[in-house]
């Protein structure tokens, strides 16, 4: 018997009914069988596509950032590089080796909460960035680090934190909601990576989040972990070891 | 703002790169091929075209993987900057540009997962411990599934009608080719051959994208 018509093999791969003789042939024919298998796998993969798989364009600022980066990188474009380079370059604790990070104005936060919240914030923040990049005398508010705060216990909504540089001063913003009611209070800390040394940056309003000016000269790379703890009115200023939310700042 | 041309007088076409990818001469594929050649030749103006053509693919894969619009924007930005800076490493004769871009995209997303795993390990003092190897493996597997699906969705959208409509009815409405022919008022033979050719095209596209550079 000759091989099965390729169009028919495709229909079989899609699950359409076939003549018993064709199916018999396929079972005994390595070539036809492997073709059906391949096409079946494609069809199965295609059938698993959902609405979120359909390609959507990135926000417009992504191209603008790429363009700035490439212009800054081009020796023939020294002038425009001066204008378009991220104004935080000179003040950010960005590692020189990570040159591409310099153009990444906004950094990571990873949470469904941030997904919903960040798009608006981001676009707003970017407007500020472009505004200040052309006016050196105005106040500069630039996000220099971000973290998503993952729930450690009792919190359903993930939260996020960011460090903004405003007029050369660093301010930690904590966005958190849905923290459980407590007869104690929530305290915000910056922890070293080994979590043994830490700096308290303030008390957090459980319903609104908060802004905490950071001590001048703080090295965020030495204290990159944002930690929210539940504290009790026990007069003990040390960390209660009862962390509610935690995340690492990505600078 | 237009990027500087370093070789603005160079011709867009290059016979040396003519063997790129598929033999098919559809208008869209021809446009992709020209874009690829211009990019490989280092035309800065081609960068915008490459971005317009493939940024949705990269961004959507990043968005599906990181589940965060901000991270996805970051990944997209890093991918295209890395692509431009590393364009000398792209050989148009050894594979398609989107496959090469997706190779970079995979690496940037892997970097993202690695950073995330470090965060989870840092937090594991107070929560259950996390096996970094497992996190990485799960991330890699699901990333490949995501890449396949987004690539297929992209190719499906580029089939053009009536092929796209035919395949959507077959995939998502589970219609037989006889029902599709009747719904779209097309000859049975036409529907059958469109199904076969479209499946082949999806397969070719998937295979091209599984090649990592």
Interface residues (C-beta under 8 A of the other chain):
Chain A: X6 X7 X8 X9 X10 X11 X13 X14 X15 X16 X38 X39 X42 X43 X45 X46 X47 X48 X49 X50 X52 X53 X54 X55 X56 X57 X58 X59 X61 X62 X63 X65 X66 X67 X69 X70 X71 X73 X74 X76 X77 X80 X100 X103 X104 X106 X107 X108 X109 X110 X111 X112 X114 X115 X118 X119 X122 X146 X148 X150 X152 X153 X193 X195 X225 X243 X246 X247 X248 X250
Chain B: X1 X3 X4 X6 X44 X47 X48 X51 X55 X56 X57 X58 X59 X60 X63 X64 X66 X67 X68 X69 X70 X71 X72 X73 X74 X76 X77 X78 X80 X81 X82 X84 X85 X112 X115 X116 X118 X119 X120 X122 X123 X125 X126 X127 X145 X146 X148 X149 X150 X152 X153 X154 X156 X157 X167 X170 X171 X172 X174 X176 X177 X192 X193 X195 X196 X199 X202 X203 X206
